[in-house]
Amino acid sequence: MNYRLRQQNLRDHLATTQFDALLVSHLPNIRYLCGFTGSSGLLLVEESGSVFFTDVRYDTQAHAEVKGAKVVIARQAVLSAAADRIAALRGKRVIAIEADHVTVSDRKRLDDLLPTHLRLKNASSLVERARMVKDEDELAVIRSAVNLGAKLFDRALAVMRPGVKESDVAAEMEYAARRAGAEEMSFSTIIASGERSALPHGRASDKPIKPGGFAVCDFGVILHGYCSDQTRTVWVGSVSEDARVGYEAVLEAQLAAIAAVRPGVSAGEVDGAARKVLRKRGLGRYFTHSTGHGVGLEIHEAPRLAAGQKTVLQPGMVITIEPGVYFPGKWGVRIEDMVTVTARGCDVLTPTRKDFLAI
């Protein structure tokens, strides 16, 4: 990863704003900019360079991982060490902070620690906007994460049958993920069967899987810091016609949304492509969430693919396409792939089959 280039691009952007420096506090943003993977740190990006602050627990790790920034091991609170550095900046007046990630108490502490001539101003999503477009190194890691994660569906199919607990299926998948080299899961694995398949985020429970319903499998892994995300839905037992019709409608909506992905199209237009199909099928009101989201160092990143979202898609963005329909007390279906926006359209990264499958 070219951390120095990322920091320079951020400095170039700051030069076009009212901000003299940016104090980065969101750990995924810190990792993106300098490579640090620990749980405590602040990165100050200014015109003359960058300084990374952490505590003594991360002395060795920070010096090994951090690129493009001076490392300061704080002998006091990390925030206090950063404030001392900011107070010493010459000619600086306006310091940007990450408004979405700084607590009220930390904001107050900074105000108290800094001289009165320095002003803190909220900056929203400065780093997140850069993170939306992945470079070639990121795309390669994401592809590897997607391919590793996709293999877990085979494990799910191998163990899923009536009488097996949802949590046991999830455990088998997560064990297989760690054995295959995943750092951890992107989120708690969702195995939601029967009536619970109508819960869009129904975490795996101790409920045994029963015949005569769908089982939604939503899962992902983290590999070298980057997430994957995938959903497949299978029918358990003898197939009902309405289940097959519902599944095919969701698949048609998902394919329509994928076909809409290309540079210059807004995130809202992709969402609209999926909803148009489901409305025609009379299922529009049963699609209760957004069509997708960005994926990278975090499982949910910008852009958000939802009605009214104006973000214009660009080559290098990695997004999910995941329409679904949910009938409370009955069943639900969701199909999700990860795709990357290309110069002419998109590439579907997820290799797993998605035709109707009954077990």
KAWO-V955128 format. One record per backbone hydrogen bond with DSSP energy under -1.0 kcal/mol. NH is the residue of the N-H (numbers start at 0). CO is the residue of the C=O. E is the energy in kcal/mol with one decimal. If there is no record, write none. Layout:
nh=NH co=CO e=E
nh=NH co=CO e=E
This chain:
nh=2 co=0 e=-1.5
nh=5 co=1 e=-1.8
nh=6 co=2 e=-2.4
nh=7 co=3 e=-2.4
nh=8 co=4 e=-2.8
nh=9 co=5 e=-1.9
nh=10 co=6 e=-2.5
nh=11 co=7 e=-2.8
nh=12 co=8 e=-1.9
nh=13 co=9 e=-2.7
nh=14 co=10 e=-1.8
nh=15 co=12 e=-1.7
nh=16 co=13 e=-1.9
nh=19 co=93 e=-3.1
nh=21 co=44 e=-2.5
nh=22 co=95 e=-2.9
nh=23 co=42 e=-3.6
nh=29 co=25 e=-2.1
nh=30 co=26 e=-2.8
nh=31 co=27 e=-2.3
nh=32 co=28 e=-2.0
nh=33 co=29 e=-2.7
nh=34 co=30 e=-1.6
nh=41 co=52 e=-2.0
nh=42 co=23 e=-2.3
nh=43 co=50 e=-3.1
nh=44 co=21 e=-2.9
nh=45 co=48 e=-2.7
nh=50 co=43 e=-2.3
nh=51 co=69 e=-3.8
nh=52 co=41 e=-3.1
nh=53 co=71 e=-2.0
nh=57 co=54 e=-1.9
nh=58 co=55 e=-1.4
nh=61 co=57 e=-3.1
nh=62 co=58 e=-1.9
nh=63 co=59 e=-1.5
nh=64 co=60 e=-2.5
nh=65 co=61 e=-2.5
nh=66 co=33 e=-2.2
nh=69 co=49 e=-2.4
nh=71 co=51 e=-3.2
nh=73 co=53 e=-3.3
nh=80 co=76 e=-2.2
nh=81 co=77 e=-2.2
nh=82 co=78 e=-2.3
nh=83 co=79 e=-2.1
nh=84 co=80 e=-1.7
nh=85 co=81 e=-2.6
nh=86 co=82 e=-2.7
nh=87 co=83 e=-1.1
nh=88 co=85 e=-1.5
nh=94 co=118 e=-3.1
nh=95 co=20 e=-3.2
nh=96 co=120 e=-2.1
nh=98 co=96 e=-1.3
nh=98 co=122 e=-1.7
nh=100 co=97 e=-2.1
nh=101 co=97 e=-1.2
nh=106 co=102 e=-2.3
nh=107 co=103 e=-2.1
nh=108 co=104 e=-2.3
nh=109 co=105 e=-2.4
nh=110 co=106 e=-2.3
nh=111 co=107 e=-2.3
nh=112 co=108 e=-2.0
nh=113 co=109 e=-2.0
nh=117 co=114 e=-1.6
nh=118 co=92 e=-3.3
nh=120 co=94 e=-2.4
nh=122 co=96 e=-2.8
nh=128 co=124 e=-2.0
nh=130 co=126 e=-2.2
nh=131 co=127 e=-1.0
nh=133 co=315 e=-2.2
nh=138 co=134 e=-2.6
nh=139 co=135 e=-2.1
nh=140 co=136 e=-1.8
nh=141 co=137 e=-2.8
nh=142 co=138 e=-2.5
nh=143 co=139 e=-1.7
nh=144 co=140 e=-2.4
nh=145 co=141 e=-2.8
nh=146 co=142 e=-2.4
nh=147 co=143 e=-2.3
nh=148 co=144 e=-2.8
nh=149 co=145 e=-2.4
nh=150 co=146 e=-1.0
nh=151 co=148 e=-1.4
nh=152 co=149 e=-1.3
nh=154 co=150 e=-1.1
nh=155 co=151 e=-2.2
nh=156 co=152 e=-2.5
nh=157 co=153 e=-1.6
nh=158 co=154 e=-1.3
nh=159 co=155 e=-2.1
nh=162 co=208 e=-3.3
nh=163 co=160 e=-2.0
nh=165 co=206 e=-2.2
nh=166 co=204 e=-2.2
nh=168 co=164 e=-1.7
nh=169 co=165 e=-2.3
nh=170 co=166 e=-2.4
nh=171 co=167 e=-2.2
nh=172 co=168 e=-2.1
nh=173 co=169 e=-2.6
nh=174 co=170 e=-2.5
nh=175 co=171 e=-2.1
nh=176 co=172 e=-2.1
nh=177 co=173 e=-2.1
nh=178 co=174 e=-2.2
nh=179 co=175 e=-1.5
nh=180 co=177 e=-1.0
nh=181 co=176 e=-2.5
nh=182 co=221 e=-2.9
nh=185 co=219 e=-1.9
nh=189 co=217 e=-2.9
nh=191 co=215 e=-2.2
nh=193 co=213 e=-2.0
nh=195 co=192 e=-1.8
nh=196 co=193 e=-1.6
nh=197 co=194 e=-1.5
nh=198 co=195 e=-1.9
nh=201 co=198 e=-1.6
nh=202 co=200 e=-1.2
nh=203 co=188 e=-1.5
nh=208 co=163 e=-2.6
nh=211 co=235 e=-3.4
nh=212 co=235 e=-1.1
nh=214 co=233 e=-2.6
nh=215 co=191 e=-3.0
nh=216 co=231 e=-3.0
nh=217 co=189 e=-2.3
nh=218 co=229 e=-2.6
nh=221 co=183 e=-2.7
nh=222 co=225 e=-2.6
nh=225 co=222 e=-2.1
nh=226 co=295 e=-2.7
nh=227 co=220 e=-1.6
nh=229 co=218 e=-2.1
nh=230 co=335 e=-1.4
nh=231 co=216 e=-2.4
nh=233 co=214 e=-2.1
nh=234 co=356 e=-2.8
nh=235 co=212 e=-2.7
nh=243 co=239 e=-1.7
nh=244 co=240 e=-2.4
nh=245 co=241 e=-2.4
nh=246 co=242 e=-2.4
nh=247 co=243 e=-2.5
nh=248 co=244 e=-1.9
nh=249 co=245 e=-1.9
nh=250 co=246 e=-2.5
nh=251 co=247 e=-2.4
nh=252 co=248 e=-2.2
nh=253 co=249 e=-2.6
nh=254 co=250 e=-2.5
nh=255 co=251 e=-2.0
nh=256 co=252 e=-2.2
nh=257 co=253 e=-2.3
nh=258 co=254 e=-2.2
nh=260 co=257 e=-1.3
nh=263 co=312 e=-2.3
nh=264 co=261 e=-1.7
nh=266 co=310 e=-2.5
nh=267 co=308 e=-2.2
nh=269 co=265 e=-1.4
nh=270 co=266 e=-1.9
nh=271 co=267 e=-2.3
nh=272 co=268 e=-1.7
nh=273 co=269 e=-1.4
nh=274 co=270 e=-2.1
nh=275 co=271 e=-2.3
nh=276 co=272 e=-1.1
nh=277 co=273 e=-1.8
nh=278 co=274 e=-2.6
nh=279 co=275 e=-2.0
nh=280 co=276 e=-1.5
nh=281 co=278 e=-1.7
nh=282 co=277 e=-3.5
nh=285 co=282 e=-1.8
nh=286 co=283 e=-1.4
nh=290 co=304 e=-1.8
nh=291 co=304 e=-1.2
nh=293 co=300 e=-2.0
nh=293 co=302 e=-1.3
nh=294 co=317 e=-1.7
nh=295 co=297 e=-2.2
nh=300 co=293 e=-2.2
nh=304 co=291 e=-2.3
nh=305 co=303 e=-1.1
nh=308 co=305 e=-2.0
nh=312 co=264 e=-3.0
nh=315 co=340 e=-2.8
nh=316 co=313 e=-1.9
nh=318 co=338 e=-2.7
nh=319 co=292 e=-2.2
nh=320 co=336 e=-2.4
nh=321 co=290 e=-3.8
nh=324 co=332 e=-2.0
nh=325 co=285 e=-1.6
nh=326 co=330 e=-2.8
nh=329 co=326 e=-2.5
nh=332 co=324 e=-2.6
nh=334 co=322 e=-1.6
nh=335 co=230 e=-2.3
nh=336 co=320 e=-1.6
nh=338 co=318 e=-3.1
nh=339 co=346 e=-2.3
nh=340 co=316 e=-2.8
nh=341 co=344 e=-2.1
nh=346 co=339 e=-2.4
nh=348 co=337 e=-2.7
nh=349 co=337 e=-1.1
nh=358 co=234 e=-2.8
